[in-house]
Amino acid sequence: MKRLAAVLIVLLVLVTGLAVSAHFLIDRSSLKSDVIAAVKRQTGRDLTMARFSVGILPWPGVSAHEVTFADADEESGALMLQARDIRASIALLPLLWREIRLENLTVQRGSVRLRRDDAGVANWVFHPESASQQTARSGPAHPEAHWGLKIGSVKLDRMMLSLDDRFARRGGALSVTHAEFDGLASSAPYIDIHAVHGQTPFHLNGHIGPLTLLQGANPPWALSLGATLGREGKQQDWLNFDGQISDMRHMRGFTGVLRGEMASLKDIESLFPNANLPDLKVVGGEIGIFDADPQGSNPKLDLSRLGVNHLHLHLGSAPAWHGVTVSDLHADAETLSSALTVTATMQGSVPSLALQGTFGTLAQAGTSWQTALDTPLAVSLDVREAAGLGKLNGLNGHVAGTIGATSARLSLDASADTLPLRQAALHQLTLKGVFERDETGKTRIKTLTLKSREASAVLEATTRISSRPEMDGALHFEHLDLDALGALWKKTKSVAGTPSVRPVLPTPVPVPSATPAPTTSGEPSSGSTLPSAQSMMALPTSNAIPPEAELSWARLLHDGQGVLDISADKVRFNSADYTGIAAQARLDSARLTLDSVKGSGNGMTLSGRAIYDMGVRPATLSLSLTPFLFPATLAQNMLAMPDFFRGPLMLVGQLEAHGETRAALIASLSGHLGLSMVGGTIATTHLPLPWRFGAGSALAW
């Protein structure tokens, strides 16, 4: 015990002696100016301190109050850093070679502003003073040993960090509750940051590259960082990145692996509110990235420079696009030479579909991505009805070919035991065809053949999507069974549990006495008068068109042009066969014409003509029916009328209407119309008495 006590006494004397020696070795009156001069010499910036003190025991240290550090543009008076209190410990051994090394540098209650202008000049890049500047500032030359300044570790407490990067068009601010930076003088500093942006906390920790970058050097940066977003819990988002950046100042030559899991991609907007990211749910996996253009002339970091050497990604669901949603998506490729395979489930108006396909190799897909599809990419995609996986029936299809920015060619081969179409369906369906697009932007649909029990058709067409869309083609039906597809134009069935709405009929329009009585031979009267369109619009039917619903294809009609020839060998309608059906649809100068309508069957010859002219205001619709056969249920849906009639409606007459919307066209409908039904039915019990029995009625049966 006596020896141990003696040793402790000796150690205490040595420590006390060392502290006393340090007290005399360190000139506290000049240390403040030495620190300011060292900062000026190494950064070219001014450092100010309202109060500066030096402590010796229990460990040498310094503290400062109301500290500011100037920005790159000192004339503007802007500050890069300001803090209420700064304190640090001083390492003793570096003092022997006149180096002030600060450890545990703690900055409290202040702000740091990082800024980069439009020319790419950043305030975090420092420019040490030249020898001539140091001489001019210090006055006449005399022998002097300069003190150097280094920082070993830093702690931040309740600080505000802001970024205004006009060169990269990024910016923002966050509140740092606590942060530690250790080993700053080493080649791999460690950081641990706890911060809050808005109401969202996040945590970032790991190793970064050497901080000599802040002094103008440009060494390679090795990164190993992990981040979490949101409050701790099962759904906390996380990201990890391990890699290297060879040119950190210009963000070039990066390579690494990114891993993570996010409940929603839009969670990132809590940190970057202007990112405008899609609402992708349950996103995660692993992706290996590299700089595909490390020596390029593009100074900005964008997605065209992003290369991928392997990936394993998954996506829970994506927002609907034109009524179609994608879920359970997986994309995988082990190496650059591996095939990029994609699987997903797609849902929309058709039954749920399972997709599985390949998009070339990962290297080929990357090249196509980087060249914006200037390099064509091979595609092979199989589609199956999700409920029929492993079965022979159900919808299935195969698409194969190449896609590119200037040209593409895809072949389609599909079949289905049953394909629902609204309330109707196609049975024993096969669909085959080829789609080609050339350098001029024209897309050719080559022999697109549809065969089913209800219809058999072939489509040949050429289209071009440009400022003035074009289309020329021919659609030919070998047979078309409208009786089997009659449910297509039936009114949508009411939702279960929803009471049906019984239409309130308007007061019928008196029929002029000059109107001839309907004939009994089945031929319509040519002099019949149409009831007013205003009275028709007053019918509050369950599927009435909202007044704000305008023609969605009005712009296409105004700018497009083309010709489509339509023909049919045989059309089955109301248990009768019609043959020689033909029509031509022409669109030019905002004028849509359905002309050369003809056909024969059931002892009659059919013809008609329709013109919709949007080149005038308001647009004009004119119909010439001499005669024309029309499904009664479809006519009543278009006119927002109840289901009075069922079966074929034969129309004769001349009609005109004006307006840009369906509602306006119906409201302005005028002219004369004769109509008759042969083999159809009329729900006379729902008609007012004058409509049922009035002489001169526009109805004949």
Residue pairs with C-beta under 8 A, 6 or more apart in sequence:
18 92
19 56
19 57
22 56
22 60
22 92
22 95
23 56
25 95
26 54
26 56
26 60
26 95
28 53
28 54
31 52
31 54
31 62
31 100
32 49
32 52
34 100
34 147
35 47
35 52
35 62
35 100
35 147
35 149
36 46
36 47
36 48
36 49
37 146
37 147
38 100
38 146
38 147
38 148
38 149
39 45
39 46
39 47
39 69
39 149
40 46
40 47
40 129
40 137
41 128
41 129
41 134
41 146
42 126
42 128
42 129
42 148
42 149
42 215
43 126
43 127
43 128
43 215
44 126
44 127
44 128
44 129
45 69
45 70
45 71
45 72
45 74
45 80
45 126
46 69
46 70
46 74
47 67
47 68
47 69
47 70
48 67
48 68
49 64
49 65
49 66
49 67
50 64
50 65
50 66
50 67
51 64
51 65
51 66
52 62
52 63
52 64
52 65
53 62
53 63
53 64
54 60
54 61
54 62
55 61
55 62
55 63
59 89
60 89
60 90
60 92
61 87
61 88
61 89
61 90
62 87
62 88
62 90
62 102
63 85
63 86
63 87
63 88
64 85
64 86
64 87
65 84
65 85
65 86
66 82
66 84
67 81
67 82
67 83
67 85
67 86
67 110
68 79
68 81
68 82
69 79
69 80
69 81
69 82
70 78
70 79
70 80
71 78
71 79
71 80
71 113
71 115
71 123
72 80
72 115
72 121
72 122
72 123
72 125
73 123
78 113
78 115
79 113
80 112
80 113
80 114
80 115
80 123
80 124
81 107
81 110
81 111
81 112
81 113
82 110
82 111
83 107
83 108
83 109
83 110
83 111
83 159
84 108
84 109
84 110
85 106
85 107
85 108
85 109
86 105
86 106
86 107
86 108
87 105
87 106
88 102
88 103
88 104
88 105
88 106
88 151
89 102
89 103
89 104
90 100
90 101
90 102
90 103
91 101
91 102
91 103
91 152
94 100
94 101
94 150
98 145
98 146
98 147
98 148
99 147
99 148
99 149
99 150
100 147
100 148
100 149
100 150
101 149
101 150
101 151
101 152
101 185
102 149
102 150
102 151
102 152
103 152
103 153
104 152
104 153
104 155
105 151
105 152
105 153
105 154
105 155
106 154
106 155
106 156
106 157
107 154
107 155
107 156
107 157
107 159
108 157
108 158
108 159
109 157
109 158
109 159
110 159
110 160
111 159
111 160
111 161
111 162
112 159
112 160
112 161
112 162
113 123
113 162
113 164
114 122
114 123
114 124
114 161
114 162
114 163
114 164
114 165
115 122
115 123
115 163
115 164
115 165
116 122
116 123
116 164
116 165
116 166
116 167
116 168
117 166
117 167
118 166
118 167
119 167
120 167
120 299
122 165
122 167
124 214
125 214
125 216
125 249
126 214
126 215
126 216
127 216
128 215
128 216
129 137
135 141
138 144
150 185
151 184
151 185
152 182
152 183
152 184
152 185
153 180
153 181
153 182
153 183
153 184
154 179
154 180
154 181
154 184
155 178
155 179
155 180
155 181
156 176
156 178
156 179
156 180
156 181
157 177
157 178
158 175
158 176
158 177
159 175
159 176
159 179
160 173
160 174
160 175
160 176
161 173
161 174
161 175
161 176
161 195
162 171
162 172
162 173
162 174
163 170
163 171
163 172
163 173
164 171
165 171
168 300
168 301
172 197
172 271
172 272
172 273
173 197
174 195
174 196
174 197
174 271
175 195
175 196
175 197
176 193
176 194
176 195
177 194
177 195
177 196
178 193
178 194
179 191
179 192
179 193
179 194
179 195
180 190
180 191
180 192
181 189
181 190
181 191
181 192
182 189
182 190
182 191
183 189
183 190
184 211
185 211
186 210
187 209
187 210
187 219
188 207
188 208
188 209
188 210
188 222
189 207
189 208
189 209
189 210
189 211
190 205
190 206
190 207
191 204
191 205
191 206
191 207
191 208
192 204
192 205
193 203
193 204
193 205
194 201
194 203
195 201
195 202
195 203
195 204
196 202
197 270
197 271
198 270
199 270
200 229
200 230
200 270
200 271
201 230
201 231
202 227
202 228
202 229
202 230
202 271
203 227
203 228
204 225
204 226
204 227
205 225
205 226
205 227
206 223
206 224
206 225
206 226
207 222
207 223
207 224
207 225
208 221
208 222
208 223
208 225
209 219
209 220
209 221
209 222
209 223
209 245
209 248
210 217
210 219
210 221
212 219
213 219
213 221
213 248
213 249
218 247
218 248
218 249
219 248
220 244
220 245
220 246
220 248
221 244
221 245
221 246
221 248
222 243
222 244
223 241
223 242
223 243
223 244
223 245
223 256
224 241
224 242
225 240
225 241
225 242
226 238
226 239
226 240
226 241
227 238
227 239
227 240
228 236
228 237
228 238
229 236
229 237
229 238
229 239
229 262
229 267
229 268
229 270
229 271
230 236
230 237
230 267
230 270
235 263
237 260
237 261
237 262
237 263
237 267
238 260
238 261
239 258
239 259
239 260
239 262
240 258
240 259
240 260
241 256
241 257
241 258
241 259
242 256
242 257
243 254
243 255
243 256
243 257
243 289
244 253
244 254
244 255
244 256
245 251
245 252
245 253
245 254
246 252
246 253
246 254
246 294
247 253
247 294
250 299
251 301
252 291
252 294
252 295
253 291
253 294
254 289
254 290
254 291
255 289
255 290
255 291
256 288
256 289
256 290
257 286
257 287
257 288
257 289
258 286
258 287
258 288
258 289
259 285
259 286
260 284
260 285
261 283
261 284
262 268
262 282
262 283
262 284
263 281
263 282
264 279
264 280
264 281
264 282
264 283
265 277
265 278
265 279
265 280
265 283
266 277
266 278
266 279
266 280
268 275
268 277
269 275
269 276
269 277
278 318
278 319
279 318
279 319
280 315
280 316
280 317
280 318
280 319
281 315
281 316
281 317
281 318
282 314
282 315
282 316
282 317
283 313
283 314
283 315
283 316
284 313
284 314
285 311
285 312
285 313
285 314
286 310
286 311
286 312
286 313
287 308
287 310
287 311
287 312
287 313
288 308
288 309
288 310
288 311
289 306
289 307
289 308
289 309
290 307
290 308
290 309
291 305
291 306
291 307
292 304
292 305
292 306
292 307
292 366
292 370
293 304
293 305
293 370
296 305
298 304
298 305
303 369
304 369
304 370
304 372
305 370
306 369
306 370
307 366
307 370
308 333
308 362
308 366
309 335
309 336
309 362
310 333
310 334
310 335
310 336
310 338
310 362
311 331
311 332
311 333
311 362
312 331
312 332
313 330
313 331
313 332
314 328
314 329
314 330
314 331
315 326
315 327
315 328
315 329
315 330
315 344
316 327
316 328
317 325
317 326
317 327
317 328
318 325
318 326
318 327
318 329
319 325
323 348
323 349
324 346
324 347
324 348
325 346
325 347
325 348
326 344
326 345
326 346
327 344
327 345
327 346
327 347
328 343
328 344
328 345
329 342
329 343
329 344
329 345
330 342
330 343
330 344
331 340
331 341
331 342
332 340
332 341
333 339
333 340
333 341
333 361
333 362
333 365
335 362
336 361
336 362
336 363
336 366
337 361
337 362
337 363
338 361
338 362
339 358
339 360
339 361
339 362
340 358
340 359
340 360
340 361
340 362
340 365
341 356
341 357
341 358
342 355
342 356
342 357
342 358
342 359
343 354
343 355
343 356
344 354
344 355
345 352
345 353
345 354
345 355
345 386
346 352
346 353
346 354
346 355
347 353
350 395
350 419
350 420
351 385
351 386
351 387
351 394
351 395
351 420
352 385
352 386
352 387
353 383
353 384
353 385
353 386
353 395
354 383
354 384
354 385
354 386
354 389
355 381
355 382
355 383
356 381
356 382
356 384
357 379
357 380
357 381
357 382
357 399
358 378
358 379
358 380
359 365
359 377
359 378
359 379
360 368
360 377
360 378
360 379
364 375
364 377
364 378
365 377
367 375
368 374
368 375
368 376
368 377
368 404
371 405
372 405
373 403
373 404
373 405
374 404
374 405
374 406
375 404
376 402
376 403
376 404
376 407
376 408
377 402
377 403
377 404
378 401
378 402
379 399
379 400
379 401
379 402
379 403
379 410
380 398
380 399
380 400
381 398
381 399
381 400
382 396
382 397
382 398
383 395
383 396
383 397
383 398
383 399
383 414
384 394
384 395
384 396
385 394
385 395
385 396
385 416
387 394
388 394
388 395
388 396
393 417
394 416
394 417
395 414
395 415
395 416
395 417
395 419
396 414
396 415
396 416
397 412
397 413
397 414
397 415
397 431
398 412
398 413
398 414
399 410
399 411
399 412
400 410
400 411
401 408
401 409
401 410
401 411
401 435
402 408
402 409
402 410
403 410
406 438
406 439
407 436
407 437
407 438
407 439
408 435
408 436
408 437
409 434
409 435
409 436
409 437
410 434
410 435
410 436
411 433
411 434
411 435
412 431
412 432
412 433
412 434
412 435
412 448
413 431
413 432
414 429
414 430
414 431
414 432
415 429
415 430
415 431
416 426
416 429
417 427
417 428
417 429
418 425
418 426
418 427
418 429
419 425
419 426
419 427
419 429
419 452
421 485
421 488
422 487
422 488
423 487
423 488
423 490
423 492
423 493
424 454
424 484
424 485
424 486
424 487
424 488
426 452
426 453
426 454
426 455
427 452
427 453
427 454
428 451
428 452
428 453
429 450
429 451
429 452
430 449
430 450
430 451
430 452
431 448
431 449
431 450
431 451
432 447
432 448
432 449
433 445
433 446
433 447
433 448
433 449
433 459
434 444
434 445
434 446
434 447
434 448
435 443
435 444
435 445
435 446
436 443
436 444
436 446
437 443
437 444
438 444
440 464
441 464
441 465
441 466
442 462
442 463
442 464
443 462
443 463
443 464
443 465
444 461
444 462
445 459
445 460
445 461
445 462
445 463
445 473
446 460
447 458
447 460
448 458
448 459
448 460
448 461
449 457
449 458
450 456
450 457
450 458
450 459
453 481
453 484
454 480
454 481
454 484
454 485
455 477
455 479
455 480
455 481
455 485
456 477
456 478
456 479
456 480
457 475
457 476
457 477
457 478
457 480
458 475
458 476
458 478
459 473
459 474
459 475
459 476
460 473
460 474
461 471
461 472
461 473
461 474
461 475
461 564
462 470
462 471
462 472
462 473
463 469
463 470
463 471
463 473
463 562
464 470
464 471
467 559
468 559
468 560
468 561
469 556
469 559
469 560
469 561
469 562
470 560
470 561
470 562
471 560
471 562
471 563
471 564
471 587
472 562
472 563
472 564
473 562
473 563
473 564
473 565
474 564
474 565
474 566
474 567
475 564
475 565
475 566
475 567
476 566
476 567
476 568
476 569
477 567
477 568
477 569
477 570
477 571
477 581
478 568
478 569
478 570
479 568
479 569
479 570
479 571
479 572
480 568
480 570
480 571
480 572
481 571
481 572
482 571
482 572
482 573
482 631
483 572
483 573
483 574
483 575
484 572
486 631
486 633
489 631
489 633
489 634
489 637
490 633
490 637
491 542
491 543
491 633
491 637
491 643
492 543
494 500
494 542
500 542
501 540
501 541
501 542
503 539
503 540
503 541
503 642
504 539
504 540
505 539
505 642
505 686
505 687
505 688
506 535
506 536
506 538
506 539
507 535
507 688
508 531
508 535
508 688
508 690
508 691
508 694
509 531
509 532
509 535
510 690
511 529
511 690
511 694
511 695
511 696
511 697
511 698
512 529
512 696
513 696
515 525
515 527
515 528
515 529
515 696
515 698
516 525
516 527
516 528
516 696
517 525
517 695
517 696
518 524
518 525
518 528
518 676
518 697
518 698
518 699
518 700
518 701
519 525
519 700
520 700
522 676
522 678
522 700
523 676
523 700
524 627
524 650
524 651
524 652
524 674
524 675
524 676
524 700
525 674
525 698
525 700
526 652
526 653
526 672
526 674
527 672
527 674
528 653
528 672
528 673
528 674
528 675
528 697
528 698
529 672
529 673
529 698
530 653
530 655
530 669
530 670
530 671
530 672
530 673
530 698
531 698
533 657
533 666
533 667
533 668
533 669
533 670
534 667
536 639
536 640
536 641
536 666
537 640
537 663
537 666
537 667
539 640
539 641
539 642
541 640
541 641
541 642
543 637
543 640
544 640
545 640
545 662
545 663
547 661
547 663
549 661
549 662
549 663
550 660
550 661
550 662
551 557
551 660
551 661
551 662
554 614
554 660
557 587
557 590
557 592
557 612
557 614
558 590
558 614
559 590
560 587
561 587
561 588
561 589
562 586
562 587
562 588
563 584
563 585
563 586
563 587
564 584
564 585
565 582
565 583
565 584
566 581
566 582
566 583
566 584
566 585
567 581
567 582
567 583
568 581
568 582
568 599
569 579
569 580
570 577
570 578
570 579
571 577
571 578
571 579
571 581
571 599
571 601
572 578
573 629
573 631
573 648
574 647
574 648
574 679
574 680
575 679
576 601
576 602
576 648
576 679
577 601
577 602
578 599
578 600
578 601
578 602
578 606
578 629
579 599
579 600
579 601
580 598
580 599
580 600
581 598
581 599
581 606
582 596
582 597
582 598
582 599
583 594
583 595
583 596
583 597
583 598
584 594
584 595
584 596
585 592
585 593
585 594
585 595
586 592
586 593
586 595
587 593
589 615
590 613
590 614
590 615
591 611
591 612
591 613
591 614
591 615
592 611
592 612
592 613
592 614
593 609
593 610
593 611
593 612
594 608
594 609
594 610
594 611
595 609
597 606
597 607
597 608
597 609
597 610
597 628
598 605
598 606
598 607
599 605
599 606
599 607
600 606
602 678
604 627
604 650
606 627
606 628
606 629
607 626
607 627
607 628
608 623
608 624
608 625
608 626
608 627
608 628
609 623
609 624
610 621
610 622
610 623
610 624
611 620
611 621
611 622
612 619
612 620
612 621
613 619
613 620
613 621
613 622
614 660
618 658
618 659
618 660
618 664
619 658
619 659
619 660
620 656
620 657
620 658
621 655
621 656
621 657
621 658
621 665
622 654
622 655
622 656
622 657
623 653
623 654
623 655
623 656
623 671
624 654
625 651
625 652
625 653
625 654
625 655
625 673
626 652
627 650
627 651
627 652
628 650
628 651
628 652
629 648
629 649
629 650
629 651
630 648
630 649
630 650
630 651
631 648
631 649
632 645
632 646
632 647
632 648
632 649
632 677
632 680
633 643
633 645
633 646
635 641
635 645
635 649
636 642
636 643
636 644
636 645
638 662
639 666
640 666
642 686
643 683
644 682
644 683
644 686
644 687
645 677
645 680
645 681
645 682
645 683
646 680
646 681
646 682
646 683
647 677
647 678
647 679
647 680
647 681
648 677
648 678
648 679
648 680
649 675
649 676
649 677
649 680
650 675
650 676
650 677
650 678
651 673
651 674
651 675
652 673
652 674
652 675
653 671
653 672
653 673
653 674
654 671
654 672
654 673
655 669
655 670
655 671
655 672
655 673
656 669
656 670
656 671
657 664
657 665
657 666
657 668
657 669
657 670
658 664
658 665
658 668
659 665
659 667
659 668
673 698
674 698
674 700
675 698
675 699
675 700
676 699
676 700
676 701
677 699
677 700
677 701
678 701
680 701
682 699
682 701
684 692
691 697
691 699
